[in-house]
Amino acid sequence: MKLVRTREEWQVLEARGKRWFLLRYGVLGRGLPLGLLCALAVEASLGGDFPEALRSPRFLRTLALGIAVFSASGSLTANVTWNLYARRFGGGDAR
């Protein structure tokens, strides 16, 4: 998650918008990497034959589920963070 220490840093983020922030830090920053890592860990723990197992329907379902869960939790965290920064530095639709 992006650590904002100054009003100037916040203004740069705020100018890009809340949707960009949620996409960047919720989905791309947390959802995709952790979803992939989780799916790989599950496949490895099940004894999948790499790299063939990575094309199996089981792996693809696990990957989709992992990305969905981590994207949702990452977006929730990013939303809370955005609102905290908006209250701290002003602006940003802090509702």
N, CA, C and O of each residue as an XYZ file, in Angstrom:
380
protein
N       0.847     -1.175      0.000
C       0.000      0.000      0.000
C       0.890      1.234      0.000
O       1.964      1.246      0.602
N       0.441      2.230     -0.660
C       1.167      3.490     -0.779
C       1.136      4.233      0.553
O       0.067      4.464      1.119
N       2.304      4.602      1.045
C       2.414      5.392      2.263
C       2.552      6.856      1.870
O       3.513      7.238      1.202
N       1.596      7.666      2.284
C       1.576      9.090      1.962
C       1.946      9.863      3.223
O       1.299      9.733      4.261
N       2.986     10.660      3.113
C       3.458     11.397      4.284
C       3.197     12.890      4.199
O       3.181     13.572      5.224
N       2.996     13.406      3.006
C       2.823     14.849      2.854
C       1.570     15.161      2.050
O       1.056     14.324      1.308
N       1.100     16.379      2.218
C      -0.058     16.840      1.468
C       0.230     16.824     -0.038
O      -0.664     16.542     -0.836
N       1.462     17.121     -0.423
C       1.829     17.128     -1.843
C       1.722     15.726     -2.452
O       1.231     15.563     -3.569
N       2.184     14.719     -1.708
C       2.056     13.335     -2.194
C       0.578     12.969     -2.352
O       0.189     12.334     -3.332
N      -0.232     13.373     -1.388
C      -1.661     13.093     -1.450
C      -2.294     13.765     -2.657
O      -3.126     13.161     -3.334
N      -1.914     15.002     -2.935
C      -2.504     15.726     -4.057
C      -2.205     15.034     -5.383
O      -3.040     15.042     -6.287
N      -1.023     14.438     -5.506
C      -0.678     13.688     -6.720
C      -1.596     12.475     -6.854
O      -2.127     12.211     -7.933
N      -1.783     11.735     -5.756
C      -2.666     10.568     -5.787
C      -4.115     10.976     -6.027
O      -4.825     10.352     -6.815
N      -4.536     12.012     -5.350
C      -5.914     12.469     -5.475
C      -6.232     12.907     -6.905
O      -7.343     12.699     -7.393
N      -5.250     13.514     -7.570
C      -5.449     13.963     -8.950
C      -5.714     12.780     -9.888
O      -6.449     12.911    -10.867
N      -5.120     11.643     -9.587
C      -5.355     10.446    -10.420
C      -6.720      9.831    -10.164
O      -7.280      9.178    -11.044
N      -7.247     10.025     -8.997
C      -8.599      9.564     -8.692
C      -8.646      8.297     -7.863
O      -7.698      7.514     -7.800
N      -9.796      8.136     -7.234
C     -10.012      6.989     -6.350
C     -10.043      5.671     -7.123
O      -9.505      4.668     -6.653
N     -10.669      5.661     -8.304
C     -10.715      4.422     -9.105
C      -9.323      3.930     -9.438
O      -9.038      2.737     -9.337
N      -8.440      4.864     -9.841
C      -7.057      4.488    -10.155
C      -6.380      3.913     -8.910
O      -5.679      2.905     -8.994
N      -6.589      4.553     -7.755
C      -5.992      4.100     -6.505
C      -6.449      2.683     -6.158
O      -5.632      1.838     -5.793
N      -7.747      2.426     -6.272
C      -8.280      1.094     -5.976
C      -7.745      0.048     -6.950
O      -7.392     -1.062     -6.552
N      -7.689      0.414     -8.227
C      -7.158     -0.514     -9.226
C      -5.675     -0.796     -8.979
O      -5.246     -1.949     -8.961
N      -4.905      0.269     -8.789
C      -3.453      0.135     -8.638
C      -3.067     -0.637     -7.384
O      -2.259     -1.564     -7.447
N      -3.644     -0.255     -6.240
C      -3.216     -0.847     -4.974
C      -4.090     -2.001     -4.516
O      -3.612     -2.866     -3.782
N      -5.348     -2.046     -4.920
C      -6.224     -3.135     -4.521
C      -6.139     -4.342     -5.429
O      -5.950     -5.469     -4.972
N      -6.282     -4.092     -6.732
C      -6.319     -5.209     -7.689
C      -4.920     -5.569     -8.184
O      -4.482     -6.712     -8.051
N      -4.223     -4.585     -8.756
C      -2.905     -4.883     -9.336
C      -1.825     -5.074     -8.277
O      -0.892     -5.852     -8.472
N      -1.950     -4.368     -7.163
C      -0.928     -4.458     -6.125
C      -1.110     -5.615     -5.169
O      -0.141     -6.111     -4.595
N      -2.358     -6.053     -4.993
C      -2.615     -7.138     -4.065
C      -3.316     -8.319     -4.712
O      -2.885     -9.459     -4.537
N      -4.381     -8.075     -5.450
C      -5.198     -9.155     -5.997
C      -4.459    -10.095     -6.924
O      -4.472    -11.309     -6.722
N      -3.812     -9.541     -7.944
C      -3.117    -10.394     -8.919
C      -1.913    -11.124     -8.332
O      -1.819    -12.343     -8.481
N      -0.981    -10.424     -7.665
C       0.188    -11.159     -7.173
C      -0.146    -12.181     -6.089
O       0.369    -13.299     -6.123
N      -0.996    -11.820     -5.133
C      -1.322    -12.772     -4.073
C      -2.213    -13.898     -4.572
O      -2.091    -15.033     -4.112
N      -3.118    -13.597     -5.516
C      -3.939    -14.645     -6.109
C      -3.093    -15.677     -6.838
O      -3.318    -16.881     -6.710
N      -2.120    -15.198     -7.602
C      -1.216    -16.102     -8.314
C      -0.364    -16.905     -7.338
O      -0.218    -18.118     -7.487
N       0.192    -16.235     -6.351
C       1.027    -16.918     -5.356
C       0.237    -17.984     -4.606
O       0.730    -19.089     -4.381
N      -0.977    -17.648     -4.224
C      -1.828    -18.608     -3.521
C      -2.156    -19.813     -4.406
O      -2.084    -20.954     -3.951
N      -2.513    -19.564     -5.661
C      -2.845    -20.665     -6.579
C      -1.635    -21.565     -6.809
O      -1.773    -22.787     -6.861
N      -0.460    -20.974     -6.946
C       0.759    -21.781     -7.104
C       1.047    -22.605     -5.859
O       1.446    -23.766     -5.956
N       0.845    -22.007     -4.693
C       1.089    -22.732     -3.442
C       0.107    -23.892     -3.290
O       0.494    -24.979     -2.860
N      -1.141    -23.672     -3.635
C      -2.141    -24.744     -3.559
C      -1.777    -25.858     -4.526
O      -1.819    -27.033     -4.163
N      -1.423    -25.499     -5.748
C      -1.068    -26.519     -6.744
C       0.167    -27.306     -6.308
O       0.219    -28.525     -6.467
N       1.152    -26.611     -5.762
C       2.363    -27.293     -5.286
C       2.036    -28.227     -4.123
O       2.576    -29.330     -4.044
N       1.154    -27.791     -3.220
C       0.805    -28.636     -2.076
C      -0.003    -29.858     -2.497
O       0.010    -30.882     -1.813
N      -0.709    -29.749     -3.628
C      -1.465    -30.889     -4.150
C      -0.598    -31.812     -5.000
O      -1.071    -32.844     -5.476
N       0.659    -31.447     -5.190
C       1.575    -32.287     -5.944
C       1.407    -32.206     -7.448
O       1.630    -33.187     -8.157
N       1.018    -31.047     -7.932
C       0.830    -30.868     -9.368
C       2.140    -30.991    -10.129
O       3.196    -30.617     -9.620
N       2.072    -31.518    -11.360
C       3.238    -31.640    -12.231
C       3.434    -30.325    -12.971
O       2.681    -29.992    -13.886
N       4.443    -29.594    -12.566
C       4.729    -28.299    -13.198
C       5.516    -28.507    -14.469
O       6.358    -29.405    -14.470
N       5.340    -27.789    -15.528
C       4.394    -26.694    -15.741
C       3.053    -27.152    -16.305
O       2.169    -26.320    -16.513
N       2.873    -28.450    -16.557
C       1.617    -28.927    -17.156
C       0.406    -28.597    -16.290
O      -0.669    -28.299    -16.810
N       0.580    -28.650    -14.971
C      -0.538    -28.409    -14.060
C      -1.069    -26.991    -14.172
O      -2.217    -26.729    -13.812
N      -0.256    -26.082    -14.660
C      -0.670    -24.685    -14.739
C      -1.717    -24.430    -15.815
O      -2.312    -23.353    -15.863
N      -1.942    -25.410    -16.670
C      -2.983    -25.292    -17.698
C      -4.232    -26.094    -17.358
O      -5.183    -26.127    -18.139
N      -4.231    -26.737    -16.205
C      -5.371    -27.580    -15.837
C      -6.546    -26.727    -15.378
O      -6.354    -25.639    -14.836
N      -7.762    -27.221    -15.594
C      -8.948    -26.487    -15.131
C      -8.942    -26.250    -13.618
O      -9.405    -25.209    -13.151
N      -8.424    -27.208    -12.857
C      -8.364    -27.051    -11.397
C      -7.502    -25.854    -11.021
O      -7.890    -25.049    -10.174
N      -6.337    -25.733    -11.644
C      -5.453    -24.603    -11.349
C      -6.099    -23.289    -11.764
O      -6.021    -22.303    -11.030
N      -6.734    -23.262    -12.930
C      -7.362    -22.033    -13.417
C      -8.518    -21.591    -12.513
O      -8.712    -20.394    -12.302
N      -9.289    -22.554    -11.975
C     -10.351    -22.209    -11.025
C      -9.749    -21.662     -9.732
O     -10.236    -20.671     -9.189
N      -8.700    -22.301     -9.246
C      -8.036    -21.831     -8.030
C      -7.459    -20.445     -8.241
O      -7.556    -19.589     -7.361
N      -6.862    -20.218     -9.397
C      -6.295    -18.908     -9.729
C      -7.387    -17.837     -9.764
O      -7.221    -16.763     -9.186
N      -8.490    -18.122    -10.432
C      -9.591    -17.151    -10.521
C     -10.156    -16.836     -9.136
O     -10.430    -15.677     -8.826
N     -10.328    -17.852     -8.316
C     -10.842    -17.645     -6.969
C      -9.864    -16.821     -6.135
O     -10.270    -15.898     -5.429
N      -8.588    -17.154     -6.215
C      -7.577    -16.407     -5.470
C      -7.519    -14.950     -5.878
O      -7.450    -14.062     -5.028
N      -7.545    -14.704     -7.169
C      -7.516    -13.315     -7.652
C      -8.768    -12.568     -7.195
O      -8.681    -11.408     -6.791
N      -9.917    -13.213     -7.253
C     -11.162    -12.558     -6.835
C     -11.136    -12.216     -5.347
O     -11.479    -11.099     -4.959
N     -10.734    -13.164     -4.523
C     -10.721    -12.941     -3.071
C      -9.709    -11.869     -2.693
O     -10.029    -10.953     -1.935
N      -8.491    -11.973     -3.214
C      -7.465    -10.999     -2.846
C      -7.724     -9.629     -3.469
O      -7.347     -8.613     -2.885
N      -8.352     -9.581     -4.631
C      -8.717     -8.286     -5.218
C      -9.794     -7.608     -4.387
O      -9.741     -6.398     -4.166
N     -10.766     -8.377     -3.928
C     -11.830     -7.800     -3.091
C     -11.260     -7.292     -1.774
O     -11.567     -6.176     -1.355
N     -10.441     -8.093     -1.125
C      -9.876     -7.645      0.153
C      -8.890     -6.491     -0.057
O      -8.818     -5.578      0.767
N      -8.142     -6.531     -1.145
C      -7.216     -5.442     -1.442
C      -7.935     -4.153     -1.762
O      -7.496     -3.078     -1.355
N      -9.036     -4.246     -2.487
C      -9.819     -3.055     -2.807
C     -10.477     -2.476     -1.565
O     -10.574     -1.256     -1.428
N     -10.926     -3.327     -0.666
C     -11.494     -2.857      0.589
C     -10.439     -2.119      1.412
O     -10.699     -1.041      1.948
N      -9.253     -2.705      1.506
C      -8.156     -2.062      2.228
C      -7.769     -0.743      1.568
O      -7.548      0.253      2.257
N      -7.687     -0.729      0.255
C      -7.329      0.499     -0.464
C      -8.395      1.569     -0.270
O      -8.069      2.751     -0.156
N      -9.660      1.175     -0.230
C     -10.742      2.126     -0.008
C     -10.633      2.753      1.386
O     -10.770      3.968      1.530
N     -10.391      1.943      2.396
C     -10.216      2.455      3.754
C      -9.013      3.392      3.811
O      -9.077      4.455      4.428
N      -7.924      2.998      3.170
C      -6.721      3.826      3.158
C      -6.986      5.156      2.470
O      -6.577      6.204      2.969
N      -7.670      5.125      1.325
C      -8.016      6.357      0.609
C      -8.807      7.294      1.523
O      -8.514      8.486      1.607
N      -9.809      6.742      2.204
C     -10.646      7.561      3.075
C      -9.851      8.144      4.248
O     -10.091      9.281      4.653
N      -8.923      7.386      4.785
C      -8.073      7.899      5.863
C      -7.197      9.047      5.370
O      -7.061     10.063      6.051
N      -6.608      8.890      4.197
C      -5.793      9.964      3.631
C      -6.640     11.190      3.316
O      -6.202     12.321      3.526
N      -7.851     10.969      2.814
C      -8.730     12.091      2.485
C      -9.088     12.878      3.745
O      -9.144     14.107      3.717
N      -9.326     12.181      4.830
C      -9.616     12.876      6.089
C      -8.384     13.588      6.632
O      -8.479     14.694      7.163
N      -7.253     12.958      6.498
C      -6.015     13.546      7.036
C      -5.574     14.776      6.253
O      -5.205     15.794      6.839
N      -5.614     14.675      4.911
C      -5.083     15.748      4.073
C      -6.151     16.601      3.415
O      -5.837     17.631      2.818
N      -7.417     16.189      3.513
C      -8.507     16.955      2.923
C      -8.804     16.525      1.504
O      -7.927     16.052      0.780
N     -10.059     16.698      1.119
C     -10.479     16.338     -0.241
C     -10.671     14.845     -0.403
O     -10.762     14.114      0.582
N     -10.733     14.390     -1.651
C     -10.767     12.969     -1.972
C     -12.051     12.243     -1.681
O     -12.070     11.012     -1.696
N     -13.147     12.966     -1.412
C     -14.421     12.297     -1.152
C     -14.285     11.338      0.027
O     -14.372     10.123     -0.150
N     -14.075     11.866      1.214
C     -13.794     11.082      2.418
C     -15.015     10.424      3.036
O     -14.988     10.075      4.217
N     -16.083     10.245      2.273
C     -17.295      9.629      2.835
C     -17.148      8.163      3.039
O     -18.081      7.507      3.503
